[in-house]
Amino acid sequence: MNHAGDPNPQRRRLEFRCLPGLYAIVRLQPQAVIPEWAGTGALVSITRSADELSVVCPAENVPASLRPPQCWICLKLEGPFPFSLTGVLLSFIEPLSDNAVPIFAVSTYDTDYVLVPQEFSKKAISLLQQAGHQLGPATPGANSCSPGGNPAS
């Protein structure tokens, strides 16, 4: 299953797919109430720390006054992955990191999600496929994640 010329033949080969729409990553004050607009979508992640309340959700949910200028595509790794399995996220993001593609990762009990800025989406998908990861069937309503597709549509 290794690809010829892969500098890391031990890298795991993973299947992933694109979730529908574009996503926003919003930072709120640590004491902020969890906003109602944050609660719906194919992926919603709300994380509170002593320093912040981070919200990841569909960009269309975020009020214009809070909407960050950058939108992200969301790639879902096809899990579940047992906790004892190491290197899953690393094997997926390493080809992106090696090529200066920024990411924001969210992990759940079953799987990982990797958000990529919209302007890097074609490059990211191409790099992931070159590394041996497989783009699975699109979720209905999902962005086109093919290297020739238009993730903004």
HELIX and SHEET records of a PDB file:
HELIX    1   1 GLU A   36  GLY A   39  5                                   4    
HELIX    2   2 ALA A   59  ASN A   61  5                                   3    
HELIX    3   3 VAL A   88  SER A   97  1                                  10    
HELIX    4   4 GLN A  118  PHE A  120  5                                   3    
HELIX    5   5 SER A  121  GLN A  130  1                                  10    
SHEET    1   A 5 PHE A 104  SER A 107  0                                        
SHEET    2   A 5 ASP A 112  PRO A 117 -1                                        
SHEET    3   A 5 TRP A  72  LEU A  77 -1                                        
SHEET    4   A 5 GLU A  15  CYS A  18 -1                                        
SHEET    5   A 5 GLN A 134  LEU A 135  1                                        
SHEET    1   B 3 TYR A  23  LEU A  28  0                                        
SHEET    2   B 3 LEU A  53  PRO A  58 -1                                        
SHEET    3   B 3 SER A  45  ARG A  48 -1                                        
END                                                                             
